[in-house]
Amino acid sequence: MHFLLLYEGAPDYLERRAAYRAEHIALARAAIARGELVLGGALADPVDGAVLLFKGDSPARAVAFAAADPYVKNGLVKSWKVRPWTTVVGDLAEVKLPPGL
């Protein structure tokens, strides 16, 4: 199953992220190496949040990521939430639709 971790950035997110970026990216790369994180990145134009796509049986991996993320711990992320995402089209879709739909 897929889960989206949705970040809402604090007003000063861009000004403050450089100090925590290496630690944040290391956390993301470790999650990718474990097969938990599929994709992640900042929203653009404006840069006011981020979306990270996790794979797992429950939202626990996404929640644990947010709890450990230096962006969250240091207030760069104003709020966050995890949403289940039913993916049905594409090579990585978790629910494959039958042909003809």
All heavy atoms as an XYZ file, in Angstrom:
764
protein
N       0.838     -1.172      0.000
C       0.000      0.000      0.000
C       0.890      1.246      0.000
O       1.999      1.224      0.512
C      -0.897     -0.029      1.232
C      -1.792      1.139      1.373
S      -3.180      0.782      2.458
C      -4.349      1.839      1.717
N       0.387      2.311     -0.580
C       1.132      3.570     -0.605
C       0.548      4.567      0.398
O      -0.654      4.574      0.646
C       1.074      4.196     -2.005
C       1.960      3.516     -2.986
N       1.573      3.226     -4.260
C       3.247      3.089     -2.885
C       2.567      2.640     -4.900
N       3.585      2.543     -4.090
N       1.448      5.388      0.919
C       1.068      6.447      1.857
C       1.810      7.719      1.463
O       3.003      7.685      1.164
C       1.434      6.065      3.293
C       0.671      4.871      3.783
C       1.175      3.596      3.624
C      -0.573      5.031      4.386
C       0.459      2.489      4.041
C      -1.291      3.929      4.814
C      -0.784      2.662      4.646
N       1.098      8.829      1.467
C       1.702     10.126      1.203
C       1.949     10.845      2.515
O       1.032     10.963      3.336
C       0.778     10.992      0.334
C       0.575     10.529     -1.102
C      -0.472     11.398     -1.773
C       1.880     10.555     -1.870
N       3.162     11.295      2.704
C       3.499     12.169      3.822
C       3.505     13.579      3.256
O       4.280     13.891      2.355
C       4.868     11.801      4.407
C       5.444     12.714      5.486
C       4.496     12.857      6.673
C       6.806     12.202      5.935
N       2.595     14.403      3.748
C       2.402     15.756      3.233
C       2.900     16.758      4.260
O       2.435     16.758      5.405
C       0.925     15.992      2.938
C       0.287     14.977      1.987
C      -1.229     15.071      2.020
C       0.817     15.172      0.584
N       3.842     17.591      3.854
C       4.403     18.626      4.722
C       3.870     19.995      4.311
O       3.848     20.314      3.121
C       5.927     18.680      4.589
C       6.711     17.640      5.340
C       8.083     17.551      5.150
C       6.125     16.762      6.233
C       8.849     16.623      5.825
C       6.892     15.825      6.914
C       8.244     15.759      6.704
O       8.992     14.833      7.376
N       3.521     20.805      5.293
C       3.240     22.218      5.070
C       4.400     22.994      5.677
O       4.663     22.900      6.879
C       1.931     22.631      5.729
C       1.587     24.088      5.492
C       0.293     24.515      6.145
O      -0.384     23.685      6.776
O      -0.033     25.715      6.041
N       5.107     23.713      4.845
C       6.294     24.420      5.301
C       5.966     25.653      6.122
O       4.949     26.310      5.914
N       6.837     25.958      7.067
C       6.745     27.189      7.847
C       7.096     28.367      6.931
O       7.765     28.186      5.908
C       7.696     27.132      9.036
N       6.674     29.571      7.276
C       6.949     30.731      6.420
C       8.437     30.941      6.110
O       8.773     31.416      5.034
C       6.385     31.909      7.219
C       5.352     31.310      8.092
C       5.840     29.918      8.427
N       9.317     30.564      7.030
C      10.755     30.758      6.820
C      11.476     29.475      6.406
O      12.683     29.354      6.554
C      11.393     31.334      8.081
C      11.229     30.432      9.294
O      10.493     29.416      9.217
O      11.825     30.746     10.334
N      10.746     28.536      5.842
C      11.295     27.237      5.450
C      12.536     27.375      4.563
O      13.582     26.789      4.844
C      10.209     26.423      4.744
C      10.713     25.223      3.995
C      11.085     24.065      4.673
C      10.836     25.228      2.607
C      11.558     22.952      3.984
C      11.300     24.130      1.921
C      11.660     23.001      2.606
O      12.133     21.907      1.940
N      12.427     28.132      3.502
C      13.551     28.255      2.568
C      14.787     28.866      3.210
O      15.904     28.432      2.942
C      13.143     29.099      1.354
C      12.370     28.372      0.270
C      11.991     29.332     -0.849
C      13.154     27.198     -0.281
N      14.585     29.863      4.043
C      15.715     30.546      4.689
C      16.444     29.643      5.684
O      17.634     29.810      5.912
C      15.246     31.813      5.415
C      14.731     32.905      4.493
C      13.298     32.681      4.005
O      12.573     31.869      4.595
O      12.929     33.316      3.009
N      15.726     28.688      6.282
C      16.305     27.878      7.353
C      16.713     26.469      6.947
O      17.421     25.793      7.689
C      15.303     27.791      8.510
C      15.025     29.149      9.140
C      14.030     29.053     10.294
N      14.482     28.082     11.268
C      13.652     27.266     11.929
N      12.365     27.317     11.743
N      14.134     26.408     12.804
N      16.299     25.988      5.795
C      16.504     24.565      5.493
C      17.958     24.155      5.280
O      18.306     22.992      5.507
C      15.638     24.118      4.331
C      16.148     24.483      2.968
C      15.278     23.872      1.909
N      15.735     24.320      0.603
C      15.230     23.904     -0.519
N      14.252     23.037     -0.510
N      15.697     24.351     -1.665
N      18.818     25.062      4.840
C      20.217     24.694      4.556
C      20.897     24.060      5.777
O      21.676     23.113      5.632
C      20.997     25.911      4.087
N      20.591     24.539      6.960
C      21.233     24.029      8.180
C      20.860     22.571      8.475
O      21.605     21.878      9.168
C      20.847     24.909      9.367
N      19.731     22.107      7.950
C      19.238     20.765      8.270
C      19.147     19.855      7.042
O      18.793     18.689      7.164
C      17.848     20.868      8.916
C      17.837     21.781     10.114
C      17.335     23.083     10.015
C      18.354     21.367     11.328
C      17.335     23.934     11.110
C      18.364     22.215     12.426
C      17.851     23.486     12.306
O      17.866     24.329     13.387
N      19.470     20.388      5.884
C      19.252     19.652      4.638
C      20.049     18.350      4.559
O      19.506     17.313      4.167
C      19.578     20.540      3.444
C      19.187     19.925      2.116
C      19.201     20.979      1.024
N      19.038     20.417     -0.298
C      17.879     20.072     -0.844
N      16.765     20.233     -0.167
N      17.827     19.573     -2.051
N      21.312     18.352      4.913
C      22.124     17.129      4.820
C      21.544     16.015      5.699
O      21.463     14.858      5.269
C      23.571     17.416      5.202
N      21.141     16.368      6.906
C      20.555     15.365      7.810
C      19.211     14.860      7.271
O      18.904     13.672      7.342
C      20.379     15.972      9.206
C      19.932     14.978     10.249
C      19.732     15.609     11.620
O      20.102     16.781     11.820
O      19.180     14.921     12.491
N      18.414     15.759      6.722
C      17.119     15.387      6.142
C      17.320     14.444      4.959
O      16.654     13.402      4.872
C      16.379     16.662      5.701
C      15.185     16.414      4.852
N      13.974     15.996      5.361
C      15.023     16.515      3.510
C      13.115     15.861      4.372
N      13.724     16.171      3.234
N      18.252     14.779      4.063
C      18.516     13.939      2.887
C      19.082     12.584      3.305
O      18.733     11.547      2.726
C      19.456     14.661      1.902
C      18.781     15.927      1.343
C      19.905     13.736      0.776
C      17.515     15.691      0.546
N      19.938     12.547      4.318
C      20.474     11.270      4.816
C      19.350     10.387      5.352
O      19.335      9.172      5.114
C      21.532     11.517      5.889
N      18.414     10.989      6.066
C      17.259     10.248      6.584
C      16.444      9.679      5.427
O      16.028      8.509      5.456
C      16.404     11.178      7.451
C      15.190     10.565      8.138
C      15.617      9.609      9.244
C      14.314     11.674      8.711
N      16.231     10.483      4.386
C      15.466     10.035      3.223
C      16.205      8.910      2.490
O      15.586      7.904      2.105
C      15.216     11.205      2.285
N      17.490      9.053      2.301
C      18.258      8.012      1.599
C      18.258      6.698      2.380
O      18.214      5.610      1.787
C      19.673      8.493      1.327
C      19.698      9.540      0.222
C      21.087      9.977     -0.146
N      21.035     10.851     -1.318
C      21.862     11.852     -1.530
N      22.835     12.107     -0.673
N      21.741     12.589     -2.613
N      18.309      6.776      3.693
C      18.242      5.563      4.509
C      16.872      4.888      4.361
O      16.784      3.660      4.284
C      18.528      5.893      5.973
N      15.808      5.676      4.304
C      14.461      5.132      4.121
C      14.320      4.488      2.739
O      13.651      3.458      2.590
C      13.416      6.228      4.328
N      14.964      5.073      1.737
C      14.959      4.482      0.398
C      15.714      3.147      0.421
O      15.243      2.153     -0.128
C      15.575      5.453     -0.633
C      14.600      6.605     -0.899
C      15.928      4.728     -1.930
C      15.186      7.738     -1.708
N      16.854      3.116      1.066
C      17.660      1.888      1.134
C      16.898      0.755      1.820
O      17.093     -0.414      1.477
C      18.972      2.164      1.865
N      16.034      1.088      2.763
C      15.227      0.077      3.461
C      13.977     -0.313      2.673
O      13.215     -1.175      3.106
C      14.804      0.598      4.840
C      15.929      0.747      5.837
C      15.405      1.034      7.233
N      14.595      2.235      7.294
C      15.064      3.478      7.511
N      16.363      3.657      7.687
N      14.252      4.510      7.571
N      13.738      0.349      1.548
C      12.565      0.034      0.745
C      11.283      0.678      1.242
O      10.193      0.252      0.850
N      11.397      1.687      2.078
C      10.221      2.349      2.650
C       9.790      3.566      1.839
O       8.606      3.752      1.569
C      10.528      2.786      4.080
C      10.888      1.654      4.996
C      11.449      2.105      6.335
O      11.586      3.315      6.573
O      11.759      1.212      7.145
N      10.725      4.404      1.482
C      10.452      5.628      0.750
C      10.632      5.368     -0.741
O      11.649      4.816     -1.155
C      11.391      6.753      1.216
C      11.246      8.116      0.546
C       9.857      8.694      0.748
C      12.297      9.077      1.105
N       9.645      5.768     -1.531
C       9.688      5.560     -2.973
C      10.172      6.824     -3.677
O      11.070      6.772     -4.508
C       8.296      5.148     -3.509
C       8.311      4.960     -5.016
C       7.803      3.888     -2.810
N       9.581      7.959     -3.344
C       9.912      9.253     -3.932
C       9.677     10.340     -2.895
O       8.843     10.182     -2.006
C       8.997      9.571     -5.128
C       9.162      8.803     -6.414
C       8.001      9.117     -7.355
C      10.473      9.156     -7.078
N      10.361     11.441     -3.048
C      10.113     12.573     -2.166
C      10.688     13.832     -2.762
O      11.631     13.788     -3.542
N      10.088     14.960     -2.400
C      10.623     16.223     -2.872
C       9.739     17.387     -2.477
O       8.584     17.218     -2.076
N      10.313     18.574     -2.630
C       9.616     19.809     -2.276
C       8.646     20.198     -3.385
O       8.896     19.948     -4.568
C      10.622     20.937     -2.050
N       7.548     20.793     -2.995
C       6.631     21.397     -3.957
C       7.276     22.670     -4.487
O       8.023     23.338     -3.771
C       5.293     21.712     -3.287
C       4.518     20.493     -2.794
C       3.330     20.924     -1.949
C       4.070     19.625     -3.953
N       6.982     22.995     -5.724
C       7.610     24.156     -6.344
C       6.575     25.194     -6.749
O       5.423     24.861     -6.985
C       8.392     23.717     -7.575
N       7.043     26.422     -6.795
C       6.303     27.555     -7.336
C       4.922     27.739     -6.723
O       3.928     27.594     -7.422
C       6.229     27.424     -8.847
C       5.937     28.745     -9.523
O       6.060     29.805     -8.880
O       5.577     28.714    -10.706
N       4.816     27.998     -5.462
C       5.870     28.336     -4.512
C       6.383     27.103     -3.756
O       5.702     26.093     -3.674
C       5.160     29.274     -3.532
C       3.761     28.737     -3.477
C       3.476     28.260     -4.888
N       7.574     27.229     -3.214
C       8.131     26.180     -2.366
C       7.522     26.376     -0.976
O       8.008     27.153     -0.173
C       9.673     26.262     -2.314
C      10.231     25.166     -1.422
C      10.257     26.153     -3.707
N       6.434     25.666     -0.735
C       5.709     25.847      0.534
C       5.380     24.536      1.223
O       4.612     24.501      2.182
C       4.433     26.650      0.302
C       3.470     25.969     -0.662
O       3.823     24.904     -1.232
O       2.368     26.498     -0.863
N       5.960     23.456      0.754
C       5.694     22.162      1.362
C       6.439     21.076      0.615
O       7.264     21.348     -0.261
N       6.116     19.827      0.956
C       6.766     18.684      0.324
C       5.823     17.491      0.351
O       4.877     17.443      1.151
C       8.068     18.334      1.055
N       6.099     16.547     -0.523
C       5.343     15.300     -0.600
C       6.338     14.157     -0.652
O       7.292     14.189     -1.434
C       4.438     15.265     -1.848
C       3.672     13.957     -1.921
C       3.486     16.447     -1.866
N       6.119     13.154      0.199
C       6.966     11.969      0.215
C       6.066     10.746      0.092
O       5.061     10.633      0.802
C       7.783     11.896      1.506
C       8.767     13.050      1.693
C       8.172     14.102      2.605
C      10.069     12.550      2.243
N       6.415      9.844     -0.809
C       5.631      8.646     -1.076
C       6.293      7.447     -0.410
O       7.428      7.101     -0.726
C       5.524      8.419     -2.591
C       4.910      7.109     -3.066
C       3.482      6.943     -2.569
C       4.985      7.018     -4.589
N       5.545      6.822      0.504
C       6.031      5.646      1.222
C       5.257      4.410      0.794
O       4.097      4.492      0.387
C       5.855      5.830      2.735
C       6.861      6.761      3.340
C       6.670      8.132      3.294
C       8.005      6.276      3.940
C       7.598      9.004      3.837
C       8.944      7.132      4.483
C       8.736      8.496      4.437
N       5.902      3.265      0.936
C       5.287      1.977      0.656
C       5.361      1.138      1.926
O       6.404      1.092      2.577
C       6.037      1.282     -0.481
C       5.456     -0.038     -0.885
C       6.223     -0.631     -2.050
C       5.617     -1.962     -2.410
N       6.257     -2.555     -3.586
N       4.247      0.498      2.279
C       4.240     -0.352      3.476
C       2.858     -0.881      3.782
O       1.885     -0.582      3.091
N       2.773     -1.645      4.853
C       1.508     -2.233      5.276
C       0.667     -1.268      6.103
O      -0.524     -1.499      6.292
C       1.765     -3.498      6.103
C       2.448     -4.589      5.283
O       2.238     -4.633      4.058
O       3.204     -5.377      5.869
N       1.300     -0.234      6.620
C       0.606      0.738      7.468
C       1.310      2.083      7.319
O       2.404      2.155      6.747
C       0.646      0.290      8.932
O       1.912      0.551      9.500
N       0.722      3.140      7.864
C       1.376      4.455      7.791
C       2.547      4.607      8.753
O       3.181      5.659      8.800
C       0.244      5.422      8.131
C      -0.707      4.638      8.952
C      -0.616      3.226      8.433
N       2.877      3.583      9.501
C       3.885      3.677     10.562
C       5.239      4.180     10.064
O       5.898      4.978     10.738
C       4.053      2.326     11.253
N       5.676      3.750      8.895
C       6.989      4.171      8.380
C       7.001      5.666      8.061
O       7.979      6.359      8.337
C       7.360      3.371      7.144
C       7.616      1.919      7.462
C       7.818      1.110      6.216
N       8.151     -0.269      6.563
C       8.175     -1.252      5.687
N       7.909     -1.017      4.419
N       8.483     -2.472      6.073
N       5.923      6.157      7.476
C       5.832      7.583      7.166
C       5.770      8.413      8.443
O       6.417      9.460      8.547
C       4.620      7.857      6.282
N       5.020      7.947      9.419
C       4.914      8.650     10.699
C       6.274      8.678     11.399
O       6.695      9.713     11.926
C       3.833      7.991     11.595
C       3.865      8.537     13.007
C       2.450      8.184     10.973
N       6.974      7.549     11.393
C       8.299      7.483     12.021
C       9.284      8.409     11.315
O      10.118      9.054     11.967
C       8.815      6.044     12.023
N       9.191      8.495      9.998
C      10.060      9.394      9.249
C       9.827     10.831      9.700
O      10.772     11.568      9.999
C       9.810      9.262      7.743
C      10.710     10.129      6.910
C      11.902      9.629      6.415
C      10.386     11.445      6.628
C      12.747     10.427      5.652
C      11.220     12.253      5.869
C      12.408     11.745      5.385
N       8.576     11.250      9.737
C       8.257     12.624     10.149
C       8.756     12.897     11.562
O       9.314     13.967     11.832
C       6.760     12.882     10.045
N       8.576     11.947     12.456
C       8.996     12.140     13.847
C      10.511     12.319     13.961
O      10.993     13.024     14.851
C       8.535     10.961     14.702
N      11.263     11.693     13.054
C      12.729     11.765     13.099
C      13.297     12.885     12.225
O      14.488     13.193     12.331
C      13.316     10.430     12.655
N      12.491     13.471     11.389
C      12.968     14.447     10.407
C      13.400     15.749     11.076
O      12.627     16.362     11.803
C      11.861     14.725      9.393
C      12.338     15.511      8.189
O      13.454     16.078      8.217
O      11.585     15.564      7.200
N      14.626     16.200     10.816
C      15.075     17.459     11.414
C      14.246     18.666     10.952
O      14.144     19.649     11.675
C      16.531     17.580     10.963
C      16.639     16.697      9.774
C      15.659     15.594      9.974
N      13.648     18.590      9.796
C      12.779     19.680      9.355
C      11.568     19.798     10.277
O      11.151     20.899     10.624
C      12.293     19.458      7.921
C      13.316     19.662      6.835
C      12.972     19.460      5.514
C      14.629     20.049      7.098
C      13.886     19.647      4.483
C      15.554     20.229      6.075
C      15.167     20.030      4.769
O      16.069     20.220      3.756
N      11.022     18.676     10.678
C       9.870     18.671     11.592
C      10.331     19.063     12.994
O       9.730     19.933     13.634
C       9.183     17.286     11.609
C       8.111     17.222     12.688
C       8.586     16.971     10.233
N      11.397     18.425     13.464
C      11.875     18.656     14.834
C      12.319     20.094     15.078
O      12.262     20.573     16.202
C      13.012     17.687     15.173
C      12.545     16.248     15.211
C      13.518     15.241     15.787
C      14.915     15.276     15.351
N      15.725     14.150     15.843
N      12.735     20.798     14.017
C      13.234     22.161     14.174
C      12.274     23.224     13.653
O      12.656     24.376     13.480
C      14.600     22.290     13.493
C      15.643     21.504     14.248
O      16.093     21.913     15.312
N      16.014     20.342     13.723
N      11.017     22.838     13.428
C       9.985     23.805     13.098
C       9.953     24.314     11.674
O       9.229     25.267     11.384
N      10.696     23.695     10.762
C      10.623     24.097      9.358
C       9.325     23.617      8.724
O       8.865     24.183      7.739
C      11.808     23.557      8.565
C      13.112     24.335      8.702
C      13.728     24.135     10.063
C      14.069     23.953      7.618
N       8.755     22.558      9.283
C       7.472     22.035      8.843
C       6.426     22.493      9.856
O       6.500     22.156     11.037
C       7.508     20.492      8.736
C       6.134     19.921      8.461
C       8.503     20.072      7.669
N       5.473     23.298      9.368
C       4.421     23.846     10.235
C       3.437     22.750     10.651
O       2.992     22.699     11.790
C       3.699     24.972      9.496
C       2.613     25.637     10.298
C       2.109     26.941      9.693
C       1.710     26.827      8.252
N       1.057     28.034      7.730
N       3.092     21.876      9.703
C       2.206     20.755      9.999
C       2.465     19.649      8.987
O       3.011     19.888      7.906
C       0.737     21.190      9.951
O       0.363     21.552      8.638
N       2.078     18.441      9.354
C       2.230     17.306      8.461
C       1.112     16.320      8.705
O       0.493     16.314      9.773
C       3.599     16.631      8.612
C       3.895     16.079      9.974
C       4.479     16.724     11.021
C       3.602     14.755     10.448
N       4.573     15.897     12.102
C       4.034     14.674     11.776
C       3.006     13.634      9.857
C       3.893     13.512     12.539
C       2.870     12.483     10.620
C       3.327     12.435     11.947
N       0.837     15.514      7.684
C      -0.150     14.447      7.825
C       0.209     13.324      6.869
O       0.932     13.533      5.893
C      -1.565     14.953      7.562
C      -1.814     15.475      6.167
C      -3.230     16.027      6.053
C      -3.426     16.724      4.722
N      -4.763     17.302      4.608
N      -0.289     12.150      7.175
C      -0.090     10.979      6.334
C      -1.452     10.556      5.803
O      -2.412     10.461      6.567
C       0.563      9.823      7.123
C       0.682      8.579      6.258
C       1.927     10.238      7.667
N      -1.512     10.340      4.496
C      -2.747      9.914      3.851
C      -2.499      8.628      3.082
O      -1.517      8.532      2.332
C      -3.218     10.978      2.847
C      -3.491     12.348      3.388
C      -4.921     12.618      3.776
N      -5.946     12.075      2.934
C      -6.649     12.760      2.031
N      -6.403     14.039      1.833
N      -7.604     12.165      1.343
N      -3.382      7.631      3.231
C      -3.281      6.456      2.365
C      -3.600      6.871      0.931
O      -4.451      7.737      0.703
C      -4.327      5.496      2.912
C      -5.158      6.248      3.869
C      -4.476      7.526      4.191
N      -2.914      6.274     -0.025
C      -3.103      6.625     -1.430
C      -3.285      5.331     -2.212
O      -2.384      4.496     -2.271
C      -1.892      7.393     -1.930
C      -2.014      7.958     -3.307
C      -3.165      8.301     -3.957
C      -0.949      8.250     -4.208
N      -2.877      8.804     -5.200
C      -1.513      8.789     -5.383
C       0.435      8.130     -4.138
C      -0.761      9.193     -6.466
C       1.189      8.538     -5.213
C       0.600      9.066     -6.362
N      -4.449      5.166     -2.790
C      -4.744      3.995     -3.598
C      -4.247      4.254     -5.009
O      -4.875      4.988     -5.769
C      -6.262      3.702     -3.606
O      -6.712      3.584     -2.262
C      -6.565      2.429     -4.354
N      -3.117      3.673     -5.353
C      -2.525      3.850     -6.676
C      -3.022      2.738     -7.588
O      -2.987      1.556     -7.226
C      -0.994      3.846     -6.594
O      -0.556      2.684     -5.876
C      -0.491      5.078     -5.847
N      -3.515      3.125     -8.776
C      -4.140      2.146     -9.664
C      -3.562      2.128    -11.079
O      -3.854      1.214    -11.844
C      -5.670      2.366     -9.746
C      -6.321      2.150     -8.389
C      -6.014      3.733    -10.297
N      -2.775      3.116    -11.453
C      -2.197      3.160    -12.788
C      -0.699      3.389    -12.688
O      -0.239      4.118    -11.820
C      -2.784      4.303    -13.640
C      -2.963      3.851    -15.062
C      -4.054      4.866    -13.126
N       0.054      2.756    -13.558
C       1.499      2.925    -13.572
C       2.215      1.675    -13.098
O       1.628      0.808    -12.451
N       3.486      1.619    -13.414
C       4.287      0.441    -13.083
C       4.358      0.167    -11.589
O       4.483     -0.979    -11.173
C       5.710      0.596    -13.635
C       5.748      0.568    -15.151
O       4.797      0.053    -15.777
O       6.739      1.070    -15.719
N       4.311      1.197    -10.775
C       4.434      1.031     -9.324
C       3.091      0.985     -8.597
O       3.062      0.960     -7.373
C       5.293      2.159     -8.746
C       6.722      2.241     -9.277
C       7.439      3.449     -8.674
C       7.486      0.967     -8.993
N       1.984      0.973     -9.336
C       0.659      0.954     -8.714
C       0.504     -0.281     -7.832
O       0.917     -1.383     -8.204
C      -0.429      0.986     -9.773
N      -0.087     -0.088     -6.699
C      -0.299     -1.190     -5.757
C      -1.551     -1.989     -6.091
O      -1.617     -3.175     -5.806
C      -0.409     -0.625     -4.335
C       0.905     -0.106     -3.785
C       1.891     -1.211     -3.475
O       1.535     -2.163     -2.757
O       3.018     -1.143     -3.974
N      -2.564     -1.356     -6.646
C      -3.806     -2.044     -7.036
C      -3.871     -2.008     -8.549
O      -4.049     -0.955     -9.143
C      -5.042     -1.314     -6.435
C      -6.327     -2.001     -6.890
C      -4.956     -1.264     -4.921
N      -3.699     -3.140     -9.170
C      -3.700     -3.212    -10.630
C      -5.150     -3.341    -11.134
O      -5.870     -4.250    -10.730
C      -2.894     -4.402    -11.130
C      -1.460     -4.430    -10.664
C      -0.634     -3.332    -11.284
C       0.825     -3.491    -10.881
N       1.656     -2.408    -11.241
N      -5.549     -2.422    -11.978
C      -6.881     -2.492    -12.576
C      -6.890     -3.531    -13.689
O      -5.895     -3.699    -14.393
C      -7.268     -1.131    -13.152
C      -7.498     -0.007    -12.149
C      -7.826      1.285    -12.895
C      -8.611     -0.350    -11.190
N      -8.013     -4.216    -13.845
C      -8.086     -5.191    -14.939
C      -8.059     -4.484    -16.290
O      -8.464     -3.324    -16.399
C      -9.423     -5.893    -14.710
C     -10.205     -4.993    -13.829
C      -9.231     -4.179    -13.055
N      -7.586     -5.156    -17.333
C      -7.567     -4.562    -18.661
C      -8.978     -4.132    -19.075
O      -9.960     -4.763    -18.710
C      -7.053     -5.685    -19.565
C      -6.345     -6.618    -18.656
C      -7.030     -6.511    -17.325
N      -9.066     -3.053    -19.809
C     -10.351     -2.597    -20.301
C     -11.013     -1.552    -19.435
O     -12.033     -0.985    -19.804
N     -10.473     -1.250    -18.261
C     -11.056     -0.206    -17.411
C     -10.384      1.112    -17.672
O      -9.264      1.229    -17.964
C     -10.926     -0.547    -15.933
C     -11.937     -1.495    -15.382
C     -11.748     -1.653    -13.879
C     -13.354     -1.039    -15.639
